Amino acid sequence: MKKGLGILMLLVLLLGIIWVQLPASAAASSYQKVVIRGSLPPLDWGSDNNPLALQQDGTWKSNPIPLTGGSKLEFKYVRDGQWMDGGNLEFTPPQTGSYVFVFHPDEERKVDINLLEGKGKVTLNLTVPKSTPDWANITAGTSLNSYNYSVSSLKKAGEQKYSIELTGEPGQSFSYYYALGDAQFKEVRSEPRTAVFTEAGQPVNDEVEKWTAVPVAKNVTHDFNYQPFIPDHKDNVTVKTTVEHYGPVNKGGIYYTTDGSAPSGKRGLATHGMFVPMYAVSKTSLGGGLYKSVLTGVIPKQKDNTRVKYKLDVWSTAGNGSQFADTNSIQPEDATEFAYYIDDYQSPEWAKNASIYHVFVDRFMDGNPKNNEPVDPDLSYDERLKGWMGGDLQGVKDKISYIKDLGVNTIWISPVFNGPYSHGFHPADYLKIDPRFGTNKLMKDIIKEAHKKGMKVVYDLVPNHTSIQHPFFQDALNNGTTSPYYNWYTFTKWPTEYKTFYGVTELPELNNDNPATRSYMMDKVVPFWLNELGFDGFRLDYAKGPSYSFWVDFRHAVKNLKPNAFIYGEVWDSREKINTYSGKLDGALDFPMQGALLDVFAKGQSMHELSEAVRLNEQTYNREYVMGTFLDNHDMPRFLFESGGDVNKLKQAAAAQFTLPGAPIIYYGTEVGLSQSKDHSTVDDYKDRYFREMMPWDKAHQNTSLKQYYKKLIKLRNDEPALRTGKYKEWYSDDQVIVFERSNKHDRFLVVLNNGNEEKVTLKKSFDHGHGLVLRNVWDKKDVIGPGKKDDLTIDSKTGSIQIFEVVKGKKSVKKKAS
């Protein structure tokens, strides 16, 4: 995620933690403080600048908050410092204006947002043509909502009659068109209509003569609903779509290809690729003349390493048009391209056994002061942290032995693309390393040296967007439709409006569904980093940006070049969403688990939250899908800062991280106690500068005891396969203690973590199965717990303790090591 811009600095504070279900921090009636945080200014994800006030009826209300009409807002309420449960709430303002947010403590997920009315009004009265279906959603796209045709619906006022009242300031004018819920169903009209707000609310009478097109159904939804979700060469794939409709819909079709090309077709006729029919298997009434029909079709089995791409539409045999899922478009070129990969899905074995060290290059080590960006000597440290700090690839090379000595076996290197910012996440050239970081030769040397030491190296790839400085974007910006790169981006109003990453104009989004753009990524960018430089895989920035079809092609390209490469994504979302990338990616970063580890160990929340997080992970993710666990990263506060500097809390969290399922990731410096020089919440911009401070190489500024503890943990995990890939079983948990086992056919280990007070935990006979088992502390062989009088095992769990036991037979038994 991004990086270097004030508007996004604390986006990550939300996304890294919000997807775990949190226990209520207090009864709703006893909240002391409620604030709203969100994705669009003036809201942000990191501050308490938008508080709500408690009302007599028990609700909480915000002050008026100005919002831009037509732009989707993601937001959450934070009560007494705790994020509300579940995912982000969403709201798209129907027009630009000031809105009051109302929080209902007993119904937290209720979206209750009210527009403050202006002193002026206007009523639009509309007559529609007879061809307009009674069920159609008549909408107005206006200059007040950026011509978003889905947010301002008119109400039926009679036969072919509809109306809507809008509010604004007297004398303010606006322009508008009518549509049937989407721009593709807009009225046929060369110039927009105009109206003016007046205090009297003068009505405007309009008539639409013709629509560009009329929809077949209210909504056609597929949303990648196919089974099996990760198919192999033995599987026929059943595709299901759901249609909400008023008029008749009785047929559907799937147009698919198996060679990586884009399929096309309509109403049962494939113009490119192959066709299979879909048939209605159910139809239910939703009331008011609205029906829901489910249609299914079957794509036949394919051989391994096949990219299946498909589009689907539905229609009535008695009608003329059709409608595609999920865009609801009426033309195949505008339809969503779905895709899946036929594969004997397996992630690399080395990735399942990986322990990863995350190097943020500019902040790790300055190995070559000669390539440093000039710095104003009068700048304060706080100001310097906004820019380049001098870390480079020479520094990484110089410290490979340090990384190896920790015991980790994989290095994750942050982006070093040529670009304007020290974090590297604004690529201005995908095939060039910024000279302030170093050279291609240096990077090759790093990888060769790491390989000699038995370590893998993965690169942080940014496929979703480029810097505004990228020559491709500059060409499109300057030359418009005559530029060969115009369609590499998505201009909504050239040259000033285009799709961006989270509204940041410096980060135009790549149109990775454009064939030329995708070919460049697969044929140029991927081979450069994998083959020419020699990386062993990719960490994929903002993986939920590009389409699933893109990731199917990406997997195909990577695995053909380097079958053992590891590709894992940054998908800041719910477990369900993260899991949708299994079968395409080898793994993902485990944001829900990070949230649980932070809450339980840094903030003292109930251990049940960690128990539930593991249970949900085990229930949700494919066994081959490698989840990367972490405590902190470049986009969120340091764990040690969040724990109030309590090193024992960090040790507990690290012990959980290295003994629970997943591939543990260490963010540089965490292992030596690197925290923050300042509270990020006290500044308004570049908050993440304090998450990315320089690695302290002076041992006087390192917590060497903590580093030795990390080395012990890593060695234990390296030595014991059961702790890396063994089965997980929880034996006990309460608010302050969790006891779980990791085992394989050779070995058993028991982990006991306590973030509360001293407690005795008794394991019943079911743990022993009558084998006379004892628990032997992995770091103190004299610390042995044997069965009691009733053949149970009682563990004295001390306050804030970390206990890891080897389960062995008999007090004096010598364990034969598993290979």
N, C-alpha and C positions, 0 to 999 in steps of 0.2 A: 504493500500500500504506500501512500504518498505522504509526503516527503517534501519538506522544505517550504511549504506554503502555509501561511497562518490559518487559512480557512479549513485546512485539513489536519492541523496538528493533532487534534484530539478526537478526530473521527474514530481512531483506533481504540480510544479508551472505552468507547461503548462496545465496539464490535468484538473485541477480544473476550468479553465476559458475559455478554447479555444472553447468550443462548442456553445457559444452564438454568434450570428451574431453581429459583432461590426460595428458601423458607421466608415467610413474612418476618420482618425484623421487629415488628411490634403490632399490636392490635391496631386496626385501621383508625380507631377513634383516638389513638394516642400519638399519632404522627406529630412530630414537632416541626418538620420542614419538608416541603414538597417543591421540587423544581422540575422544569421541563427542559430537555436537551434534544437537539435534532440536527438534521442534515443541511438545512438551508438557513442562511443568515436572516435575521439577527440571532437565531438559535445556533448553538454549537454543541459538540459532544463532550466538552470538557469542563465547562464552567457552571457556576450556580447563578449566572447573571439573569436568569428568567424564573424567579420564584413565583409560587402561587400563594394565595391567601385563603385561609380557612373561612368558610361561610357558615352561617347559622344552621343551614340545612345539612351540614356535614360534608359538603363538597368543597373542593378547592378551586379557585379561579385565578387565572393569570391576568396581568395587565394586558391591554391591547398590544398585539404583536403584529407588525406589518409583514405581509407575505406577498410574494409575486404569484399572480394567478396562473394556473395551468401547469405549474411545476410540482411534481410529487414530493411531498415532505415525508421523511421517515423520522419518527420521534419516539421518545420514551419518557415516562415519569420516573424520577428518582426520589424516593421517600426515605428520609433520615439516612442519607448516604448510600442506600441500597437500591439498585436498579429494580424496577418492577419485573414480574415474571414474564417469561415467553419472549417471542421475537419482537421486532420493531412494529410499532403501529404506523399506519400510513394515512395520509390525507392529501388530496389535491385541491388547493383553493380554487373555487369556481371563478374568482376574479381577484385582481389585485386589490388589496385593502388591509384593514386591521382586524385581527381575529382574537377572540377570547377563548382560551382553552379551559375546559372544565374537567377536573379529575374526580372520579367517583371511587372512593376507597373500597366500597363493597362490590364494585364492578369495574375493576381496574382497566380492563381492556376496552371499555366503552369509549368510542370516539365521539366526543361531544365538543364541537368547535363552532363558534358562532361569529358571523361577520357583523362588524359594527356598521350599521346602515348610515349612509351619507344623507345629507339634507335634500339631495336631488333624487328623482326616480324616473324610470321610464318603463312602460309596459309594452312589450312586443306582442302583437296579435298576429297570428299566422294562419293562412289558409294553404293547405297542401293539395297536390294533385290527387285525382281519384286513384291513381296507380299506387299510392302510398298504403302499405299494409296497416291495418288497424293496430297491429302489435309493435310497429316500428317505434324506436326511441328517437323522437325529434329533439335535436340539440342545436345550440347556438355556439359557434366558435367565434370568439371576439378578440379585439385587440386588448381587452381586459384580462384575457386568460391565455394569451399567446396562441390563439386559434386552436385551442385544445377542444376537440369535438366530442369529448366523452364526459365532461364535467358539468355542463349546464343544460339540464333537460327541461323541455317545455311540458306543461300540463295540458291534458286534453280538455278542451272547452266546448266540444260539440262535434258534429259530423264534419270531418276534415278541418277542424278548428283547434288551434293550440295557442298557449300564451305563456309568458314568463315575465316577472317583474325584476328589474335590475336596479341597483342603487349606486349612487356616486355623488359628486359635488355639482351643484347647479352650474350650468354653462360648460361642463366637461363633455366632450364629444368622444364617441368611440365608433369603430367600424366592426362589421360582423358578416358572417355567412351562416346559413342553415345547413344542417346535414342530418343523416340518419345514424347518428352515433359515431361516425368515423369519417375522416377526411375523404376516403375513397367513395363515400356515399353522399358527397357534397352536392348542393344545388348547382345547376348549370347556370353560371353567371360570370361575366368577365371582370366586373368590378365589385368590391364589397359594398354592402349597404352601410349607411351611417345614421347615427341618432345622437341626440343631445339630452343630457339630464336636465330636468327642470324641477322646481319646487312643487309645481302642480302635478308632476308625473304625467305629462302629455302622452297619450297612447300613440303607438305607431302601428299602422295596419300594413302587413306585408303579404305577398302571395308568391309561392314557389310554383313555377310552371313545369319544371322537370328536374329530376334527380340524375346525377351522373350514372348511378346504378342503384339497384334495390337489393338488400340482403336476402338470402334464402332462409336464414335462421337467425335467431337472436344471438346465439353463441355456439361455436364449434370448438370443443376442447379435446386435445389429445394429451398434451403435457407429458410426453415420453411414457405413456402407459402401455408398455409392452412386456411380455413374459416369454421366456425367462429374461431377466434384466441383463444378465451377463451370459449370453448364449455361446455355445461352442458348435463345432461342425455337425453335431448330432441333432441339433435343435431346430425345429420349426418355430417361428416366432409369431405369437399371436398379438395383434395390434388392436387396441380398443380406443374408440372415441366416443365422447358424450356430446349430444346435440340438444340444446334447448330451442324449441321451435313452436310456432303457432300454426303455420301452414304445414302441408305434408312434406316429410323428408323420409324417403324409404330406401335410398341407395347410397353407397359410398364407394370410394376407390382408393387404392394405394398405388403410387407410381414410384418404382424403386430402381436403383442401379447398384452394381456390385464392383464397379471399376473406379470408384472415387469421383465420378462426374456427378453433376447435378441432375436429378430426375425432373421430368416435366410431363404434364398431361392434364386432362380435364374431362369430367363427366364420362369416365370410363375409357377414354382413349389416350394411350401413352404416346407422347410426341418424342420423348427421349427416355429410354430405359424400358422397364417391363411393368405390367399391370396385374394386380390381383384385386378381385372385388371385395367389398365389405357388405355385410348383411345386417339388418336390424335384428337384435336378439331380445330386446325388451323395449317397452314403451309405457311410461307412467305419466299420469296427469299431475301437474304441479298447481293446478287451479287457475281460474281466470282465462281458460283457453290455452294455457301454456303447457307443453309436454316436454318430457325428457326421454329421448331415445338413445339407446346404446347400440353401436354398430361395431362389429369385429371382422377382421380379415386375417389371413395367415400368409406371411412371407416365408417361402420354403427355405430349408436349411442350406447353408453355404459352407464352403471349405474354410479352414482356419486362415487367418490373416486377410480376411475379406472385410472391406469397408462397405457396409450397407447404408445407403442414404435413401430417404423416402420423404414424400409429401402425400397428403391425403385430403380429399374433398368429399362433400356430401351433396345430395341433390334430390329433387323429386322427379320421378319419371314423367310426371304430368307437366313439369315446368321447363324452363329454358336454361337457367344459370346454375352455378354451383358455388359452394363456399368452402374455403380451406381452413384447416386447423393450423395453428392457434392464433394466427394473425387475423382470422376471419376475412381474409382477402378474397377477391373474386377472380384473380388472375394467378396462375401458377408461379410467375416470376416474383410475386410479392408474398408467397406462402413461406411458412416456417419449414426449413429443411431439417428433418430429424435424422438421426444417425446412430448406429451402434457398430461395435467391432466384434467380429467372429474370432475367437481366440481361446486357447487353453489358458485361461487367465491365471497368470502367476506373476507375482512381484519378485524382483531379484532376491535371492537368499541373503546376499550381503546386506541388503537394505533392512531385512527383518532383524538382522543382528547388529545393525548400526548403532553407534553412539556418535552424535554429530556435534561439531563445534562451529558455531556461527560467527564468522569473522566479518565485521563491518569495517571495510578496508580503510576509509579515511580516518577512523578513530582507533585503529589497532596499533600501528607502529610506524613511525617515520623512519624509513630505512634510507631514504635519499633526500636530504634537505634541498638539493639542487633543483628538484622538480616542484618545489612548494609554490603555491599561489602567494604572491606578495601580500603582506598583511600590514595594515596601518598599526604602527607600534603603540599608538595612543588608544587603540580599541581595548575596551575592557574584556575580561575573560567571557562574560555573558554574551557580549556582542560577537566575539570571535567564534563562539560555538554555533553561530548561525551560518558560518561559511566553511571554508576548507581549513582543516586542521593539520594536514601534512601526512597523514597515514597513506601508505602506498604499497604496491606489490613487492618492492624490495623489502619492506618491513615484514610482510607476510612470509616471504622466503626466509628471512633471518630468524623467524620464530617458529618455523616448522618443527624443529626439535622440541620446543616448549609444548606445542600442541600434541605431538606424539607422546611426550613424557606424561601428559595427563592420562593417557590410555585410550583416548577416543580413536575411532578408526575412519572417520569421515569429516571432511572440512567443507562447510558451506560458505562460499565467497559471495559477498554482496555485489550488486551491479557495478561494473567499472566502464560502462559505455561512455564514449565521448559525449559530453553534455554539460549543461550549465551549473549543475549542483553537485555537491560533494557526496551525496548519498547515491548518485548514479541512476536513480529511478526515472529520470527524464531523458530517454535516449535521443540523441541528435545524430547518431550513427550506430546501427546495429553491428557493424563489422569493423569497428575501430575502438580500441581502448584509449581512454582519455590520457594524454601524456602526463597529466598530473598524478595519475596512478602508476604509469609505467608503460611497458611495451608488450607486444605479443611474445617475444622471447622470454621475458620475465615470467609471464603467465605459464608458458610451456615448461620453464624450469621448475616452477612451483609444483606443477602437476607431476612432473617426472620425479622430483624429490619426494613428494608425498607417496607416490607409487612405490618407490624404493623402500620406504618405511612402512609399507603395507596399508596405506590409507587411500581412500577414495576421495575425489574432489567433485562437488556439484556447484553449478553456477546459477545465480539468481537471474532468470530471464524475465523480461517485461514485454509480453506480446500484445497487451491490450491497447497501448497508446504510445505516442511519441512525444517528444518535446515539441513545442511550437517552433523551435529553431531547426527542426529536422528539414533537410533540403527537399524531401518529398512534400511535406506540408507547405513549405514556402513556395514551391512551384505551383501547387494547387491554389494557394492563396493569391498568387500574383496572376495566374493565367486562367483560372476558372475552368470551364468545361473543355477548353482546348488543352489543358494539362494532362499528361498521361497518368498523373497521380490524383486527379480530381476524385475519382471513385474509390481511392484508397482510404478516403475519409468520408464522413457523412455531413454534407452541408445542408442545413435546413433553410438558410438564407445567405447565399454567398455574397460577400466574403466574411461577413461579421458573425454569423451564427452557424454553429456546427456542434456535433455531438462531442462531449468531453467526458473525462473521468471526473465524476462527482461535481460537475459544474465548474471545474477549474480551467479557465481559458488557456492556460499554459500547457494543458495536457489534452490535445485533440485525440479522440478515440480512433483507432484504426478500424476500417471496415474489413475485418478478416474473412467475411463471407464473399468479398470480391475476389474472383479467381486469381487475378494478378497479385493481389496482396498476399493471399494464402500461399501461392506458389513461391513467392519471395521468402516467406517465413520457412517453408518446408525445404526448399531447394538451395537457399543461400544461408540463412541465419542459423538454422539447426546444424547443418554440416560444419559451419565455421567453428562453432563452439565445441561440438562433439568430436569432430575428426581433426580439423586443423590444429586446434589448441589442445584437445585431448581430454576434455571433461568426461566425467562418469555419469552425468545426469543433470537434471535441472530442478531447482525449486522455482515454481511458476507463480509470479506475482499476479494478484487479482485474477485468479483462474476463472472466476464466474463471470468475467467480462466477455471473453470470446464464446462463441456458440459451441454446443456439444459436437456439432459437425466438424468444427475446427479441431477439437480435441481428438476426435476419431482419426482425422488426417495426421495430427501431431503424433499420436501413438504409433501409427503406421510408419511414419517417417523415421522416428527415433529408433524403434525396434528393428527396422530394416538396416539402419546404420550400425547400431550397437545394441544387440538384443538384451544385454545385461545392464543397460542404463536404467537409472532410477529416476522417475518423474513424479514429483509430488506437488500438490497445489495449495495455494493460499485461498481458501474458500471460507470467508468470514460469514457464517450463516448457521442455521440449525443443523443438527446431525442428519436429518433427512435430506437436506440440500447437499451437504458435504458428501453423503453417500451416493448421490446421483452421478458422481464422477468416477465411482468405482467401475472397473471394466474399461475405462478410458485412461485414467491415471493409475499409477501404482499406489498412491497414497495421498495423504493430505495433512496439513497442520491441524492439531487437535485443539481448537479454540474452546470448545465446551469443557474439556479437561483442564485447560489452563485456568479457566474461570473457577472451577471447583478447587483446584490446588491453591489458588490465590485466596479464595474466600475462607477455606478451612484452616490453612496454616498461617497466612499473613494476617487474616482478619478475625480468626477465632470463631468462625461459624461452625455449625454442627457437622460432625464427621459423617452424618447420614448423607450430606450433599456429595461427598466424595464417593461413598458407597453407591449412591444412585447414579452418579456420572459413569462409574465403571460398568454398572449393570446395563445402562442404556447403550454404552459403547459396545459391549459384548452382544447385545441384542440387535444392534443396528448394522454394524459394519461387517463386510465380507472378510473372511479369515485372511485373504491375500492382500487386503487393503491396509497398507502400513500407515498407522497414525503417528505423526511426529509430536511428541509431548514436549512442552516447554513451560518455563516459569515466567519469562519476560522476553521481550524482543525490542527491536529498534523503533517500534511504533507504540509502545506502552511503557508506563512507569516501571522502573526497576523494582523487582520483587523485594529487595532489601529495604528500599525506601518505603514501599507499601507496608512492610512489616514493622515500621518504626525503628529500623536498624537492628532488629532482633535476629542475630545470626542463627540461634537455635531453631527458629521458625523456618529459616532458609534450609537448614540441614534436614529438618523433617520433610519439607516439601521435596527436596532433592532425593531423599531416601524413597519417598513414594514414587517419584518420577522414574527412578532407576530400578524399581522392583515391580512396578505395575506394567501391564501390557503396553506396547508401543516402543517407538525408537526415540530415546531421550535426546533433546537438543539443549546445549549449553550456549547461552548468549555470552559473547566474549566479556570477560571481567567478572561475571557472576561468581565464578569459582574462587576469586580472590577478594570478594566482598565489595566490588564496585557498586556504588549507590548513586546518588544524585547530589550535586553541590547546591541545588536549590529546588524548592517546591515548584513544579511546573504550573500549578494552578495560580501562582502569583503573577504570571505573565500572560499577555493577551495574544502573542504570536510566537511562532517557533517553539511551542511548548516541548516538542520532541527533542530539542537540543539537549535537554537534561537526561534523556533516555540514552544518549549517544555520546557520552563524554569519553575522554581519552583513556585508553587502557593504562593502568598504573604499572609501570615496569620496575620502578624503584621498590625493592622488597620492604622498605620501611613503610610504604603506603599500601602494602598488600596484607591480607589476612592469610598468612602462610598456614596456619592451623586449618582454616577452612579449605584451602587448596589441598592439603593432605587428606582431609576428609573426602573431598570429591574424588581424589585419586583412589582411595580405598573403595568407594562406591563403584567407580568405573571398573576397577580390577575385579571386584566381586562379580559384577555383571558379565565381564568378559570371560571369567573362569567358569561360570555356571550357566550352561545352556537353558536350564529351566527358568532362570530369571529373564532370559531374552525371549524365548518362544514357547515357554511352557504353558500349560493350562492354568486358568485362574479360578480360584474358589474362595468365596468369602465365608469365614467361620463365625464372625461376630462383628457387630458394630453397634455403637450407641452414639450419643451426642459428642463424646470426647475420645472414644477409642475405636479403632478398626483393626481387625485381625484377618489376614488373608493368606492364602497359600499359592505358591507357584510350583508346578511340578511337571515332570515328564516321566517316562517309564523307568528312568534311573534314579532321579533325585526329587526330594521334596524340601521346600523352604517355607518357613512361616514368618510373616512380617507383622509386627505389632507396633502401631503408631498411636501416640497419646498426645492430644493437644489441650488436655484439661488437667484434672487432678488425679492423684494416685488412685489406682483401681485394681482390684483383683479380677482376673478373667479366667474362667474355668472352661476347659475344653472337655466335653464328655467322651464317653467310650467310643462314640462313632468316629472320632478323630483317629483313634488308635487301631480300631478293628481287632483288638486282642493281640497285637503283635509286640507288645512291650516297648513301644516307641518312647524315645526321649527327645528333648529339644536341646541342641547344643549351639550356643552363641557363636556366630561365624567369626567374630573377632576376639573372642575370649573362650578358648576351649575348656577352661575350668568352670565356666558358667553353664551348668547343665541342669535342666528341669526334668525330673522323672515323674512317673505316675504316683498319685496319692493312694490312700487306702481304698478308695472306690474305683481305682484304675482310671481316674481322670487326671488331667494335667492342669495345674493352676499357675498362672503367670502373674507375677507382681509387676504391673505396668506403672512406672513412676511418672510423676508430673513432667510433661513435655518430653517423654522418652522416645527413643528409636531402638527397637529390638528386632534383630534379624536372626532367626534360628535355622539351623540345619536339622531336619527331622531324621533321626537315625535309630537303629534298633539296638537298644541296650546302651548303658552308660559308657561302656568301654569299647564299643564297636569302632572299627576303623572303616571309614567310608571309602569305597572304591570309586575313584573319579570316573565320571562319564566322559566320553570323548566329545 
